[in-house]
Structure formats: C-alpha cells, structure tokens
Amino acid sequence: MNHVVLHDVRAGFFLMVGLTMLAFICAVAALSTVMRPVRWADRKQAQF
C-alpha cells in the first residue's frame, strides 16, 4: 500500500468514527427528549 491509499483509509476511518459519535449523541438526545417530555416551565418548583 502506498502512502496515498493509507492516508485515504485512515481518513475514512476517522470520518466513520466521527459520524458514529455524532449519530450516538443525536440518538441519546432524542431518547432523553422522548423519555421525559416535560417542559422547563411546567416543572414543579423546588421548595426550600
């Protein structure tokens, strides 16, 4: 494998890792939105 092919493989690997991390973060945000759909204004105020 020459230098250009190795560089392209490494760039593709890091691109896939980055896109996977982005998809995971979006999935966690969507799940947290679906699991507790209470708006900030509707929450009970803490009693001190």
Secondary structure, 3 states (H helix, E strand, C coil): CCHHHHHHHHHHHHHHHHHHHHHHHHHHHHHHHHHCCCCHHHCCCCCC
